[in-house]
C-alpha cells in the first residue's frame, strides 16, 4: 500500500505540474489540485479497499 501511495502521489504531482506549465495563468491551489487529480485519489482508495477485502478473505 505504501509503494502504491508513493507511485500515485508522484503521478499526481507530476501531472499537476504539467498542467500548471501548460496553463501559465493558472496558480497552484490545493482545492484545484484535489479536483484535477480525483482519478488518482479514487484509484488509491479502490486499491486499498480491494487489498483489505483480500486480506480479510485470507484471514478467515
Number of C-alpha atoms within 10 A of each C-alpha: 10 7 8 12 16 11 11 17 16 12 14 19 13 12 15 18 14 10 13 14 12 10 10 8 7 11 10 10 9 9 8 13 15 14 11 15 17 13 11 16 17 11 12 17 12 12 15 15 12 12 13 12 12 11 11 10 9 8 7 5
